[in-house]
Amino acid sequence: MSQRLHDIEEMLAHLNRVCDDLSAVVARQGREIETLQRRVGMLLERAAEAEAEAAGLPPADQRPPHW
């Protein structure tokens, strides 16, 4: 086998490894983003509830706690 072919195969193996590593990173980041989006949503709900309480809205106009 020629040296050139060996070099190309080595480079291809390296690129495959990098691609697999990047794919794993992107998948992990996607899961983290989903978690953060849920947490931000919960924080926004809490902030809205606190704001409604501070504004003195009657309980009938507030969302039930199980929502």
mmCIF file of the N, C-alpha and C atoms, coordinates in Angstrom:
data_MODEL
# 
_entry.id   MODEL 
# 
loop_
_atom_site.group_PDB 
_atom_site.id 
_atom_site.type_symbol 
_atom_site.label_atom_id 
_atom_site.label_alt_id 
_atom_site.label_comp_id 
_atom_site.label_asym_id 
_atom_site.label_entity_id 
_atom_site.label_seq_id 
_atom_site.pdbx_PDB_ins_code 
_atom_site.Cartn_x 
_atom_site.Cartn_y 
_atom_site.Cartn_z 
_atom_site.occupancy 
_atom_site.B_iso_or_equiv 
_atom_site.pdbx_formal_charge 
_atom_site.auth_seq_id 
_atom_site.auth_comp_id 
_atom_site.auth_asym_id 
_atom_site.auth_atom_id 
_atom_site.pdbx_PDB_model_num 
ATOM 1   N N  . MET A 1 1  ? 0.854   -1.178 0.000  1.00 0.00 ? 1  MET A N  1 
ATOM 2   C CA . MET A 1 1  ? 0.000   0.000  0.000  1.00 0.00 ? 1  MET A CA 1 
ATOM 3   C C  . MET A 1 1  ? 0.899   1.239  0.000  1.00 0.00 ? 1  MET A C  1 
ATOM 4   N N  . SER A 1 2  ? 0.505   2.192  -0.768 1.00 0.00 ? 2  SER A N  1 
ATOM 5   C CA . SER A 1 2  ? 1.324   3.393  -0.890 1.00 0.00 ? 2  SER A CA 1 
ATOM 6   C C  . SER A 1 2  ? 1.180   4.276  0.357  1.00 0.00 ? 2  SER A C  1 
ATOM 7   N N  . GLN A 1 3  ? 2.178   5.075  0.575  1.00 0.00 ? 3  GLN A N  1 
ATOM 8   C CA . GLN A 1 3  ? 2.173   5.994  1.722  1.00 0.00 ? 3  GLN A CA 1 
ATOM 9   C C  . GLN A 1 3  ? 1.026   6.992  1.608  1.00 0.00 ? 3  GLN A C  1 
ATOM 10  N N  . ARG A 1 4  ? 0.751   7.426  0.382  1.00 0.00 ? 4  ARG A N  1 
ATOM 11  C CA . ARG A 1 4  ? -0.320  8.409  0.167  1.00 0.00 ? 4  ARG A CA 1 
ATOM 12  C C  . ARG A 1 4  ? -1.670  7.821  0.578  1.00 0.00 ? 4  ARG A C  1 
ATOM 13  N N  . LEU A 1 5  ? -1.941  6.591  0.184  1.00 0.00 ? 5  LEU A N  1 
ATOM 14  C CA . LEU A 1 5  ? -3.190  5.934  0.538  1.00 0.00 ? 5  LEU A CA 1 
ATOM 15  C C  . LEU A 1 5  ? -3.272  5.752  2.059  1.00 0.00 ? 5  LEU A C  1 
ATOM 16  N N  . HIS A 1 6  ? -2.179  5.380  2.667  1.00 0.00 ? 6  HIS A N  1 
ATOM 17  C CA . HIS A 1 6  ? -2.131  5.228  4.119  1.00 0.00 ? 6  HIS A CA 1 
ATOM 18  C C  . HIS A 1 6  ? -2.439  6.555  4.810  1.00 0.00 ? 6  HIS A C  1 
ATOM 19  N N  . ASP A 1 7  ? -1.855  7.632  4.323  1.00 0.00 ? 7  ASP A N  1 
ATOM 20  C CA . ASP A 1 7  ? -2.103  8.963  4.902  1.00 0.00 ? 7  ASP A CA 1 
ATOM 21  C C  . ASP A 1 7  ? -3.568  9.359  4.778  1.00 0.00 ? 7  ASP A C  1 
ATOM 22  N N  . ILE A 1 8  ? -4.164  9.050  3.625  1.00 0.00 ? 8  ILE A N  1 
ATOM 23  C CA . ILE A 1 8  ? -5.577  9.390  3.408  1.00 0.00 ? 8  ILE A CA 1 
ATOM 24  C C  . ILE A 1 8  ? -6.467  8.581  4.349  1.00 0.00 ? 8  ILE A C  1 
ATOM 25  N N  . GLU A 1 9  ? -6.171  7.298  4.502  1.00 0.00 ? 9  GLU A N  1 
ATOM 26  C CA . GLU A 1 9  ? -6.955  6.469  5.409  1.00 0.00 ? 9  GLU A CA 1 
ATOM 27  C C  . GLU A 1 9  ? -6.820  6.951  6.855  1.00 0.00 ? 9  GLU A C  1 
ATOM 28  N N  . GLU A 1 10 ? -5.639  7.348  7.229  1.00 0.00 ? 10 GLU A N  1 
ATOM 29  C CA . GLU A 1 10 ? -5.412  7.865  8.577  1.00 0.00 ? 10 GLU A CA 1 
ATOM 30  C C  . GLU A 1 10 ? -6.194  9.155  8.798  1.00 0.00 ? 10 GLU A C  1 
ATOM 31  N N  . MET A 1 11 ? -6.187  10.030 7.811  1.00 0.00 ? 11 MET A N  1 
ATOM 32  C CA . MET A 1 11 ? -6.916  11.284 7.909  1.00 0.00 ? 11 MET A CA 1 
ATOM 33  C C  . MET A 1 11 ? -8.428  11.020 7.986  1.00 0.00 ? 11 MET A C  1 
ATOM 34  N N  . LEU A 1 12 ? -8.908  10.064 7.207  1.00 0.00 ? 12 LEU A N  1 
ATOM 35  C CA . LEU A 1 12 ? -10.326 9.727  7.219  1.00 0.00 ? 12 LEU A CA 1 
ATOM 36  C C  . LEU A 1 12 ? -10.739 9.171  8.585  1.00 0.00 ? 12 LEU A C  1 
ATOM 37  N N  . ALA A 1 13 ? -9.917  8.325  9.156  1.00 0.00 ? 13 ALA A N  1 
ATOM 38  C CA . ALA A 1 13 ? -10.210 7.779  10.482 1.00 0.00 ? 13 ALA A CA 1 
ATOM 39  C C  . ALA A 1 13 ? -10.269 8.898  11.508 1.00 0.00 ? 13 ALA A C  1 
ATOM 40  N N  . HIS A 1 14 ? -9.342  9.839  11.423 1.00 0.00 ? 14 HIS A N  1 
ATOM 41  C CA . HIS A 1 14 ? -9.337  10.975 12.344 1.00 0.00 ? 14 HIS A CA 1 
ATOM 42  C C  . HIS A 1 14 ? -10.605 11.815 12.175 1.00 0.00 ? 14 HIS A C  1 
ATOM 43  N N  . LEU A 1 15 ? -10.996 12.077 10.935 1.00 0.00 ? 15 LEU A N  1 
ATOM 44  C CA . LEU A 1 15 ? -12.186 12.887 10.678 1.00 0.00 ? 15 LEU A CA 1 
ATOM 45  C C  . LEU A 1 15 ? -13.451 12.177 11.155 1.00 0.00 ? 15 LEU A C  1 
ATOM 46  N N  . ASN A 1 16 ? -13.514 10.870 11.013 1.00 0.00 ? 16 ASN A N  1 
ATOM 47  C CA . ASN A 1 16 ? -14.655 10.106 11.522 1.00 0.00 ? 16 ASN A CA 1 
ATOM 48  C C  . ASN A 1 16 ? -14.756 10.238 13.034 1.00 0.00 ? 16 ASN A C  1 
ATOM 49  N N  . ARG A 1 17 ? -13.620 10.170 13.699 1.00 0.00 ? 17 ARG A N  1 
ATOM 50  C CA . ARG A 1 17 ? -13.599 10.297 15.163 1.00 0.00 ? 17 ARG A CA 1 
ATOM 51  C C  . ARG A 1 17 ? -14.065 11.686 15.586 1.00 0.00 ? 17 ARG A C  1 
ATOM 52  N N  . VAL A 1 18 ? -13.577 12.705 14.915 1.00 0.00 ? 18 VAL A N  1 
ATOM 53  C CA . VAL A 1 18 ? -13.980 14.081 15.226 1.00 0.00 ? 18 VAL A CA 1 
ATOM 54  C C  . VAL A 1 18 ? -15.479 14.256 14.991 1.00 0.00 ? 18 VAL A C  1 
ATOM 55  N N  . CYS A 1 19 ? -15.985 13.704 13.920 1.00 0.00 ? 19 CYS A N  1 
ATOM 56  C CA . CYS A 1 19 ? -17.414 13.802 13.605 1.00 0.00 ? 19 CYS A CA 1 
ATOM 57  C C  . CYS A 1 19 ? -18.242 13.123 14.694 1.00 0.00 ? 19 CYS A C  1 
ATOM 58  N N  . ASP A 1 20 ? -17.829 11.945 15.141 1.00 0.00 ? 20 ASP A N  1 
ATOM 59  C CA . ASP A 1 20 ? -18.541 11.245 16.214 1.00 0.00 ? 20 ASP A CA 1 
ATOM 60  C C  . ASP A 1 20 ? -18.509 12.044 17.513 1.00 0.00 ? 20 ASP A C  1 
ATOM 61  N N  . ASP A 1 21 ? -17.346 12.599 17.827 1.00 0.00 ? 21 ASP A N  1 
ATOM 62  C CA . ASP A 1 21 ? -17.218 13.410 19.039 1.00 0.00 ? 21 ASP A CA 1 
ATOM 63  C C  . ASP A 1 21 ? -18.137 14.634 18.986 1.00 0.00 ? 21 ASP A C  1 
ATOM 64  N N  . LEU A 1 22 ? -18.157 15.308 17.844 1.00 0.00 ? 22 LEU A N  1 
ATOM 65  C CA . LEU A 1 22 ? -19.007 16.497 17.699 1.00 0.00 ? 22 LEU A CA 1 
ATOM 66  C C  . LEU A 1 22 ? -20.484 16.130 17.771 1.00 0.00 ? 22 LEU A C  1 
ATOM 67  N N  . SER A 1 23 ? -20.843 14.999 17.216 1.00 0.00 ? 23 SER A N  1 
ATOM 68  C CA . SER A 1 23 ? -22.227 14.550 17.273 1.00 0.00 ? 23 SER A CA 1 
ATOM 69  C C  . SER A 1 23 ? -22.653 14.324 18.714 1.00 0.00 ? 23 SER A C  1 
ATOM 70  N N  . ALA A 1 24 ? -21.790 13.729 19.507 1.00 0.00 ? 24 ALA A N  1 
ATOM 71  C CA . ALA A 1 24 ? -22.098 13.498 20.922 1.00 0.00 ? 24 ALA A CA 1 
ATOM 72  C C  . ALA A 1 24 ? -22.249 14.826 21.664 1.00 0.00 ? 24 ALA A C  1 
ATOM 73  N N  . VAL A 1 25 ? -21.399 15.781 21.354 1.00 0.00 ? 25 VAL A N  1 
ATOM 74  C CA . VAL A 1 25 ? -21.475 17.100 22.008 1.00 0.00 ? 25 VAL A CA 1 
ATOM 75  C C  . VAL A 1 25 ? -22.791 17.787 21.646 1.00 0.00 ? 25 VAL A C  1 
ATOM 76  N N  . VAL A 1 26 ? -23.164 17.747 20.380 1.00 0.00 ? 26 VAL A N  1 
ATOM 77  C CA . VAL A 1 26 ? -24.406 18.393 19.942 1.00 0.00 ? 26 VAL A CA 1 
ATOM 78  C C  . VAL A 1 26 ? -25.612 17.731 20.599 1.00 0.00 ? 26 VAL A C  1 
ATOM 79  N N  . ALA A 1 27 ? -25.608 16.412 20.696 1.00 0.00 ? 27 ALA A N  1 
ATOM 80  C CA . ALA A 1 27 ? -26.720 15.708 21.343 1.00 0.00 ? 27 ALA A CA 1 
ATOM 81  C C  . ALA A 1 27 ? -26.825 16.106 22.815 1.00 0.00 ? 27 ALA A C  1 
ATOM 82  N N  . ARG A 1 28 ? -25.691 16.164 23.513 1.00 0.00 ? 28 ARG A N  1 
ATOM 83  C CA . ARG A 1 28 ? -25.692 16.551 24.929 1.00 0.00 ? 28 ARG A CA 1 
ATOM 84  C C  . ARG A 1 28 ? -26.195 17.988 25.085 1.00 0.00 ? 28 ARG A C  1 
ATOM 85  N N  . GLN A 1 29 ? -25.732 18.876 24.220 1.00 0.00 ? 29 GLN A N  1 
ATOM 86  C CA . GLN A 1 29 ? -26.165 20.269 24.307 1.00 0.00 ? 29 GLN A CA 1 
ATOM 87  C C  . GLN A 1 29 ? -27.655 20.404 24.027 1.00 0.00 ? 29 GLN A C  1 
ATOM 88  N N  . GLY A 1 30 ? -28.178 19.588 23.130 1.00 0.00 ? 30 GLY A N  1 
ATOM 89  C CA . GLY A 1 30 ? -29.615 19.613 22.859 1.00 0.00 ? 30 GLY A CA 1 
ATOM 90  C C  . GLY A 1 30 ? -30.415 19.243 24.091 1.00 0.00 ? 30 GLY A C  1 
ATOM 91  N N  . ARG A 1 31 ? -29.959 18.215 24.814 1.00 0.00 ? 31 ARG A N  1 
ATOM 92  C CA . ARG A 1 31 ? -30.637 17.820 26.055 1.00 0.00 ? 31 ARG A CA 1 
ATOM 93  C C  . ARG A 1 31 ? -30.543 18.932 27.097 1.00 0.00 ? 31 ARG A C  1 
ATOM 94  N N  . GLU A 1 32 ? -29.385 19.552 27.193 1.00 0.00 ? 32 GLU A N  1 
ATOM 95  C CA . GLU A 1 32 ? -29.211 20.640 28.164 1.00 0.00 ? 32 GLU A CA 1 
ATOM 96  C C  . GLU A 1 32 ? -30.104 21.833 27.817 1.00 0.00 ? 32 GLU A C  1 
ATOM 97  N N  . ILE A 1 33 ? -30.226 22.139 26.554 1.00 0.00 ? 33 ILE A N  1 
ATOM 98  C CA . ILE A 1 33 ? -31.078 23.255 26.124 1.00 0.00 ? 33 ILE A CA 1 
ATOM 99  C C  . ILE A 1 33 ? -32.527 22.967 26.488 1.00 0.00 ? 33 ILE A C  1 
ATOM 100 N N  . GLU A 1 34 ? -32.988 21.737 26.255 1.00 0.00 ? 34 GLU A N  1 
ATOM 101 C CA . GLU A 1 34 ? -34.363 21.385 26.615 1.00 0.00 ? 34 GLU A CA 1 
ATOM 102 C C  . GLU A 1 34 ? -34.596 21.556 28.114 1.00 0.00 ? 34 GLU A C  1 
ATOM 103 N N  . THR A 1 35 ? -33.642 21.102 28.918 1.00 0.00 ? 35 THR A N  1 
ATOM 104 C CA . THR A 1 35 ? -33.760 21.246 30.373 1.00 0.00 ? 35 THR A CA 1 
ATOM 105 C C  . THR A 1 35 ? -33.812 22.718 30.765 1.00 0.00 ? 35 THR A C  1 
ATOM 106 N N  . LEU A 1 36 ? -32.938 23.510 30.189 1.00 0.00 ? 36 LEU A N  1 
ATOM 107 C CA . LEU A 1 36 ? -32.906 24.941 30.508 1.00 0.00 ? 36 LEU A CA 1 
ATOM 108 C C  . LEU A 1 36 ? -34.180 25.642 30.069 1.00 0.00 ? 36 LEU A C  1 
ATOM 109 N N  . GLN A 1 37 ? -34.733 25.248 28.928 1.00 0.00 ? 37 GLN A N  1 
ATOM 110 C CA . GLN A 1 37 ? -35.978 25.854 28.468 1.00 0.00 ? 37 GLN A CA 1 
ATOM 111 C C  . GLN A 1 37 ? -37.119 25.551 29.445 1.00 0.00 ? 37 GLN A C  1 
ATOM 112 N N  . ARG A 1 38 ? -37.175 24.315 29.956 1.00 0.00 ? 38 ARG A N  1 
ATOM 113 C CA . ARG A 1 38 ? -38.206 23.973 30.940 1.00 0.00 ? 38 ARG A CA 1 
ATOM 114 C C  . ARG A 1 38 ? -38.026 24.798 32.207 1.00 0.00 ? 38 ARG A C  1 
ATOM 115 N N  . ARG A 1 39 ? -36.785 24.930 32.646 1.00 0.00 ? 39 ARG A N  1 
ATOM 116 C CA . ARG A 1 39 ? -36.522 25.695 33.867 1.00 0.00 ? 39 ARG A CA 1 
ATOM 117 C C  . ARG A 1 39 ? -36.876 27.166 33.698 1.00 0.00 ? 39 ARG A C  1 
ATOM 118 N N  . VAL A 1 40 ? -36.538 27.734 32.564 1.00 0.00 ? 40 VAL A N  1 
ATOM 119 C CA . VAL A 1 40 ? -36.879 29.140 32.309 1.00 0.00 ? 40 VAL A CA 1 
ATOM 120 C C  . VAL A 1 40 ? -38.396 29.308 32.285 1.00 0.00 ? 40 VAL A C  1 
ATOM 121 N N  . GLY A 1 41 ? -39.092 28.350 31.684 1.00 0.00 ? 41 GLY A N  1 
ATOM 122 C CA . GLY A 1 41 ? -40.555 28.409 31.670 1.00 0.00 ? 41 GLY A CA 1 
ATOM 123 C C  . GLY A 1 41 ? -41.132 28.410 33.070 1.00 0.00 ? 41 GLY A C  1 
ATOM 124 N N  . MET A 1 42 ? -40.592 27.544 33.926 1.00 0.00 ? 42 MET A N  1 
ATOM 125 C CA . MET A 1 42 ? -41.071 27.496 35.319 1.00 0.00 ? 42 MET A CA 1 
ATOM 126 C C  . MET A 1 42 ? -40.766 28.808 36.039 1.00 0.00 ? 42 MET A C  1 
ATOM 127 N N  . LEU A 1 43 ? -39.587 29.351 35.807 1.00 0.00 ? 43 LEU A N  1 
ATOM 128 C CA . LEU A 1 43 ? -39.228 30.625 36.449 1.00 0.00 ? 43 LEU A CA 1 
ATOM 129 C C  . LEU A 1 43 ? -40.129 31.762 35.977 1.00 0.00 ? 43 LEU A C  1 
ATOM 130 N N  . LEU A 1 44 ? -40.460 31.765 34.697 1.00 0.00 ? 44 LEU A N  1 
ATOM 131 C CA . LEU A 1 44 ? -41.366 32.796 34.185 1.00 0.00 ? 44 LEU A CA 1 
ATOM 132 C C  . LEU A 1 44 ? -42.746 32.676 34.821 1.00 0.00 ? 44 LEU A C  1 
ATOM 133 N N  . GLU A 1 45 ? -43.216 31.439 34.999 1.00 0.00 ? 45 GLU A N  1 
ATOM 134 C CA . GLU A 1 45 ? -44.504 31.246 35.658 1.00 0.00 ? 45 GLU A CA 1 
ATOM 135 C C  . GLU A 1 45 ? -44.456 31.739 37.100 1.00 0.00 ? 45 GLU A C  1 
ATOM 136 N N  . ARG A 1 46 ? -43.382 31.415 37.805 1.00 0.00 ? 46 ARG A N  1 
ATOM 137 C CA . ARG A 1 46 ? -43.242 31.872 39.194 1.00 0.00 ? 46 ARG A CA 1 
ATOM 138 C C  . ARG A 1 46 ? -43.190 33.397 39.258 1.00 0.00 ? 46 ARG A C  1 
ATOM 139 N N  . ALA A 1 47 ? -42.468 33.999 38.342 1.00 0.00 ? 47 ALA A N  1 
ATOM 140 C CA . ALA A 1 47 ? -42.366 35.459 38.335 1.00 0.00 ? 47 ALA A CA 1 
ATOM 141 C C  . ALA A 1 47 ? -43.727 36.083 38.054 1.00 0.00 ? 47 ALA A C  1 
ATOM 142 N N  . ALA A 1 48 ? -44.480 35.486 37.133 1.00 0.00 ? 48 ALA A N  1 
ATOM 143 C CA . ALA A 1 48 ? -45.811 36.017 36.830 1.00 0.00 ? 48 ALA A CA 1 
ATOM 144 C C  . ALA A 1 48 ? -46.729 35.875 38.037 1.00 0.00 ? 48 ALA A C  1 
ATOM 145 N N  . GLU A 1 49 ? -46.629 34.738 38.742 1.00 0.00 ? 49 GLU A N  1 
ATOM 146 C CA . GLU A 1 49 ? -47.449 34.547 39.941 1.00 0.00 ? 49 GLU A CA 1 
ATOM 147 C C  . GLU A 1 49 ? -47.079 35.562 41.018 1.00 0.00 ? 49 GLU A C  1 
ATOM 148 N N  . ALA A 1 50 ? -45.787 35.776 41.217 1.00 0.00 ? 50 ALA A N  1 
ATOM 149 C CA . ALA A 1 50 ? -45.348 36.741 42.222 1.00 0.00 ? 50 ALA A CA 1 
ATOM 150 C C  . ALA A 1 50 ? -45.798 38.147 41.839 1.00 0.00 ? 50 ALA A C  1 
ATOM 151 N N  . GLU A 1 51 ? -45.743 38.457 40.566 1.00 0.00 ? 51 GLU A N  1 
ATOM 152 C CA . GLU A 1 51 ? -46.173 39.772 40.101 1.00 0.00 ? 51 GLU A CA 1 
ATOM 153 C C  . GLU A 1 51 ? -47.674 39.952 40.316 1.00 0.00 ? 51 GLU A C  1 
ATOM 154 N N  . ALA A 1 52 ? -48.435 38.893 40.059 1.00 0.00 ? 52 ALA A N  1 
ATOM 155 C CA . ALA A 1 52 ? -49.887 38.964 40.254 1.00 0.00 ? 52 ALA A CA 1 
ATOM 156 C C  . ALA A 1 52 ? -50.213 39.144 41.729 1.00 0.00 ? 52 ALA A C  1 
ATOM 157 N N  . GLU A 1 53 ? -49.478 38.445 42.586 1.00 0.00 ? 53 GLU A N  1 
ATOM 158 C CA . GLU A 1 53 ? -49.702 38.596 44.028 1.00 0.00 ? 53 GLU A CA 1 
ATOM 159 C C  . GLU A 1 53 ? -49.359 40.008 44.485 1.00 0.00 ? 53 GLU A C  1 
ATOM 160 N N  . ALA A 1 54 ? -48.283 40.546 43.958 1.00 0.00 ? 54 ALA A N  1 
ATOM 161 C CA . ALA A 1 54 ? -47.862 41.897 44.329 1.00 0.00 ? 54 ALA A CA 1 
ATOM 162 C C  . ALA A 1 54 ? -48.860 42.935 43.833 1.00 0.00 ? 54 ALA A C  1 
ATOM 163 N N  . ALA A 1 55 ? -49.498 42.657 42.705 1.00 0.00 ? 55 ALA A N  1 
ATOM 164 C CA . ALA A 1 55 ? -50.466 43.600 42.151 1.00 0.00 ? 55 ALA A CA 1 
ATOM 165 C C  . ALA A 1 55 ? -51.802 43.506 42.876 1.00 0.00 ? 55 ALA A C  1 
ATOM 166 N N  . GLY A 1 56 ? -51.974 42.477 43.686 1.00 0.00 ? 56 GLY A N  1 
ATOM 167 C CA . GLY A 1 56 ? -53.203 42.343 44.463 1.00 0.00 ? 56 GLY A CA 1 
ATOM 168 C C  . GLY A 1 56 ? -54.386 41.857 43.658 1.00 0.00 ? 56 GLY A C  1 
ATOM 169 N N  . LEU A 1 57 ? -54.162 41.038 42.660 1.00 0.00 ? 57 LEU A N  1 
ATOM 170 C CA . LEU A 1 57 ? -55.276 40.500 41.888 1.00 0.00 ? 57 LEU A CA 1 
ATOM 171 C C  . LEU A 1 57 ? -56.086 39.549 42.760 1.00 0.00 ? 57 LEU A C  1 
ATOM 172 N N  . PRO A 1 58 ? -57.375 39.580 42.613 1.00 0.00 ? 58 PRO A N  1 
ATOM 173 C CA . PRO A 1 58 ? -58.207 38.645 43.383 1.00 0.00 ? 58 PRO A CA 1 
ATOM 174 C C  . PRO A 1 58 ? -57.899 37.202 42.969 1.00 0.00 ? 58 PRO A C  1 
ATOM 175 N N  . PRO A 1 59 ? -58.020 36.251 43.893 1.00 0.00 ? 59 PRO A N  1 
ATOM 176 C CA . PRO A 1 59 ? -57.688 34.861 43.587 1.00 0.00 ? 59 PRO A CA 1 
ATOM 177 C C  . PRO A 1 59 ? -58.441 34.285 42.392 1.00 0.00 ? 59 PRO A C  1 
ATOM 178 N N  . ALA A 1 60 ? -59.636 34.753 42.110 1.00 0.00 ? 60 ALA A N  1 
ATOM 179 C CA . ALA A 1 60 ? -60.387 34.224 40.973 1.00 0.00 ? 60 ALA A CA 1 
ATOM 180 C C  . ALA A 1 60 ? -59.717 34.520 39.648 1.00 0.00 ? 60 ALA A C  1 
ATOM 181 N N  . ASP A 1 61 ? -58.945 35.594 39.608 1.00 0.00 ? 61 ASP A N  1 
ATOM 182 C CA . ASP A 1 61 ? -58.265 35.972 38.363 1.00 0.00 ? 61 ASP A CA 1 
ATOM 183 C C  . ASP A 1 61 ? -56.895 35.319 38.215 1.00 0.00 ? 61 ASP A C  1 
ATOM 184 N N  . GLN A 1 62 ? -56.470 34.561 39.216 1.00 0.00 ? 62 GLN A N  1 
ATOM 185 C CA . GLN A 1 62 ? -55.174 33.915 39.164 1.00 0.00 ? 62 GLN A CA 1 
ATOM 186 C C  . GLN A 1 62 ? -55.334 32.461 38.728 1.00 0.00 ? 62 GLN A C  1 
ATOM 187 N N  . ARG A 1 63 ? -54.293 31.939 38.101 1.00 0.00 ? 63 ARG A N  1 
ATOM 188 C CA . ARG A 1 63 ? -54.318 30.539 37.681 1.00 0.00 ? 63 ARG A CA 1 
ATOM 189 C C  . ARG A 1 63 ? -54.176 29.645 38.898 1.00 0.00 ? 63 ARG A C  1 
ATOM 190 N N  . PRO A 1 64 ? -54.854 28.494 38.884 1.00 0.00 ? 64 PRO A N  1 
ATOM 191 C CA . PRO A 1 64 ? -54.684 27.548 39.980 1.00 0.00 ? 64 PRO A CA 1 
ATOM 192 C C  . PRO A 1 64 ? -53.241 27.051 40.050 1.00 0.00 ? 64 PRO A C  1 
ATOM 193 N N  . PRO A 1 65 ? -52.765 26.653 41.235 1.00 0.00 ? 65 PRO A N  1 
ATOM 194 C CA . PRO A 1 65 ? -51.364 26.257 41.391 1.00 0.00 ? 65 PRO A CA 1 
ATOM 195 C C  . PRO A 1 65 ? -50.995 24.992 40.626 1.00 0.00 ? 65 PRO A C  1 
ATOM 196 N N  . HIS A 1 66 ? -51.961 24.143 40.291 1.00 0.00 ? 66 HIS A N  1 
ATOM 197 C CA . HIS A 1 66 ? -51.638 22.901 39.587 1.00 0.00 ? 66 HIS A CA 1 
ATOM 198 C C  . HIS A 1 66 ? -51.445 23.095 38.097 1.00 0.00 ? 66 HIS A C  1 
ATOM 199 N N  . TRP A 1 67 ? -51.572 24.318 37.572 1.00 0.00 ? 67 TRP A N  1 
ATOM 200 C CA . TRP A 1 67 ? -51.365 24.575 36.140 1.00 0.00 ? 67 TRP A CA 1 
ATOM 201 C C  . TRP A 1 67 ? -49.960 24.804 35.857 1.00 0.00 ? 67 TRP A C  1 
# 
